[in-house]
């Protein structure tokens, strides 16, 4: 329900030296709450504030209360300080969020849900210590996961699909199981209640909405996860005017991960986010790209070098090697 509300609120030849290889904003600035008109209020209200209300137990007690509260917030003309109002509802201010990650310390989190999204890929949901907690992961960075397998400690990096701005109390990892993938097979064997060891944030790249005017993205397979996190953050940030073009390559159509979510972001981006799919084995009538990502596709779908642009890439090693 609240993403639909935010939909209403949100305002509507590449050189490889420009690309950034990401493994993957700081919290958006708090809106000015000294509001004097309905128009100002709507323009300054962020999705974050709506979700703060939605996650409050007092509000969630009744769907009717939610609807009435949102109607009052959006369509009454009184002067309002949202922080004070949310405090009356149970003190749900943004400041309550507690980041749990520590770059120098391994922490354990239990698996609470596994959702299969394709024959070999699943979303794993892990609980944080409190329902108010967030990972504390800047957009552009990733976490490190450790597991002991056959007597050896194996570590891999993953980017959650969840965001600190919108998701509290848990984080989600989208992981494809590979036949020879030690960590991915370890995840596939996890049962609800089993715990994983995590450390972070990791990585040198941090996205902010002033980074560039135009972003190009080239992703393959599960390399979509860092892109999705960044796209989601950008599109729902009404102060971010960055345009984003994504080339997303896969083997088969059923391998396109997060497709519904990506299409939803595209349709609600007011033209800021566009996608071009490429498949090795396309179905009959396929209108996207066929085969591997080509330099012609990059030249056509990525921002031109004359613009203030950056290119992000994430995918399997053969694809990354070919792009270089």
N, C-alpha and C positions, 0 to 999 in steps of 0.2 A: 504493500500500500504506500509506503513512504517513498519508494523510488518513483512511483507515479506522481506523487506530490512534487518531488524534486524535479521531475521532467518538466512540470509546469513552471517551476521557479527558475530553472537554469536559463540564462540569457542565450539567446541563440547566436643531364649528363654529370654524374656524381664522381667525385674523386675519392678514392678509398682513404686518403689521408683524413677525410672528414668523419669517417665512421668511428663509433665507439663500441667496443666489444664489452658487453655487460654480463655479469653473472647474476644484479639489478639494484611530500615536501615537508619539508618540515611541515608541521601542522599549519594549515591555512590560517592566515591572520584572522583573529576574531573580528566579526563584523562590528561596525560602529553601532552601538545600541541606543544612542541618543537620537531616536527617530521621530520625525515630525509629520510623516504622511504615510498613507498606505503604500504608495509607490516606492518610497524610500525603504520601507520595511521589507517589502518583497524583494527588492533588488539586493539588499544586504543580508537577507536570511540565507544561510548556507544549509546544505543537506545535513551537515554535521549537527546543526542545531535541531533540525527536525528529528534526527535519529536519537539525539540526547533525550528528547521528549518521549519518543517511541519506546526506548529501552527502559524507561522508568516504570517500576512495578505499579505505581499508583495509576499511571495512564493506561498501562496494559490491562488493568483490571476489567476494563469494559471497552469494546470496540466503539460503542456509542460515545464514551468519554473522549476517545481519540478523535473521532470525527468532529465533535463539538469543540474540542480544544483547538484543533487545526483551523476550523472555521473562524473561531474567535481571533486566533492569531493573525490570520490572513485578511480578514475582511472587516475587522473593527478599526475605527479610526483613532482610538486613544493613543496617547504617548505611552511607550512601553519600553521597559528595560528587560530584555529576555533573560539575562542572568538572574535577575531578581525573581522573575516569574518561574523559571525552572527550579530555583531554589525552593519556592513554595510547594512545588510538586515533589520534592524529595531530594533536593540538593544534587542534581545530575549535571553539574557544570563540567566543562571539558577538563578542568584542572584535576578532576577526580581520577582520570585515567592514570594507571600506574604501569609504566613500562617494566617488563620482566627480564628482558635480555641483558646479559652482561658479557662484553667481548672477551673477558678473561676467565669466565666461569662456565662450566658445563651445567646445564639444567635439564631436568627430566619432566616430560609431559605425557599424560596418558592418552591413548587413542579412545575416542568416544563414538566415532562413527566412520564407516567406510562405505563410499558410494561408487559403484562401478559405472563408469561413463562410456567405456568401450571394452571389447574383449580383453585387452591387455593394459587398460589404464583405469585408475581409480582416484577419487578425491578422498584423502585421509584427513579427518578433522581431529585436532588435538585440543584438549582443554587447558586453559591457563588457570593459575591458582584461584583467581576470583573472577566473577562475572563482569567486573568493572575493568579488569586488566587488559592491556594491549601488549603486543610484542615489543614495541619500541623500535620498529624497523623503518628507517628512512626509505623513501621511494628511490629505487636504483640499487639498493643493496640486497644481500641475501643472507641466509643462515647456513651454518655448517651442521651436518648431522653425522653422528658417530655411532658405530655398532661393532661389536666384537663378533667376528665371523671366522669359524675354524681356527680360533686361537689368535687371530690377528685383528687389530683395530683398523677398521675401514672408515674413511670419511668422504662425504660428498656434499656438494653445495646445492641448495634448492631455494627458489623464490616462492614464498607463499602467494596464493591468489587473494588472500584477505588483506585489508588495509586498516591501519590504525585509526584513520578518520571515521570509518564506518563500522568496523567489526570489533566487538569486545568479547572477552571471555574465552576466545578460541582462535586458532589459526588453522588454515587449510593448505594442504600440499597436494598438487596434481602430479601424480607419478606414474610413469609407464614402466611396466615390468619387462625387462630384457632377459633373454635366456642365459646370458653370461654376465648379467648385472648383479654384483654381490648385494649392494644396498637395495636396489629395486626389488630383488627377490626376497630380501629380508622384510621389506615393507609389506609385500604381498602375503607373507605368512603371519603378520601381526593380527592379533585378536583384540577385540574391545577390552580395554583395561591394561593392555601391554603399554610399556613406556618407551620413548625414544630420548636420546641425549642430544641436546641442541646448544649451540653457542653462536653468538653474533652480537651485533651486525658485522658483516664482512663486506669488503669491496670498497673501491675508491670513488666510484661514481655515485653522485646524489643528484636526483632531479629536482629542479624547482621551476616554477612557471615563467621565470625570466631567462631560462637557459638559452632559448632560441625561439624564433618565430615559426619555424617549420621543422618537424621531425619526420624522418623516414625510418621505417622499420622493416627488417627482413628476418623472418622467423621460420624455423622448421620444427615440426613435431612439438615436443614439450618445451621447446624454446619459446613458445608463446607465453609462458607464465610470467616472465619479467615484463614482457610487453603489455600483457593484459593488466597487470598491476598499475603500470604507468598510465596506460590509456584510461583506465577507470578513474584514477586520481585526477587526471587532467580534465576529462569531460565533465565530471561532477563539480569541478572547481569553477565557479562562475567568474572568477577573476583571471582565469587562464585562457588566453586567446590563441594558444599554439595550434597550428594545423598538423594533423598526423596522417601519413599515408603508410599502410601496412601491406607488404607482400608476405603471404603465409603459405608455405609449401608443405605438402604431405604426399604420401604414397596413394592412398585411397580416400574417397570422400568421407567414409566413416571414421577416418583418422583425424578429421578436422576437430580439434579440441576447443571447447568453450565457444562453439560456433553461435549458439543462441545468444550468449552473453555479448559476444562481439557485435552481432547484428543489432542487438538492443542498443548498445552504445553508439553504433553508427546512426541509427534512426533518431537518436536523441542528441546528436552532436551539432545540429544546425549547420551541417556541412563541414565541420572541423575534422572529422575522422572518416577515412575511406579505406576499404579493404579490397585486395586483389588476391584471389586464391589460385594456387598452382598445384596440379596433381600429376603424379607419374602415371597412374592408371585411372583416367577419368571415365565416368559413366557415359552412356549415350546422351547426346544433347548438352554435354557440359559446355559452359560458356566462359570458363576461366582459362588460365594458362595450362599448358600441357608439357610434361617433361620436367626438366630442371629449370631453376630460375636463370634467365639469360640476361646478358648485359643490355639487350634491347628493352626488356621488361624493367630493369633497374632504371634505365635512362628515361623511360616513359612514365613510370609510376612514382619514382622518388622525386623529392623537391629538386629543382634545378640549382646548379652551383652558384648562380647569381644571387640566390636568396640567402638570407641568414639561416642556414640549416645545419642539422646534425643527422647522422645516420647511425642507428643502433642495429646490431645483429646478434642473434642467438639461435643456435641450432646444433645438429649433430656434427661431429668433426669433419666428415667428408664435405658437407655443405659449407662449413666455415673455411675449409681449405680452398674450395672452388671459388668462393667469394673474394679471397685474397688475390 
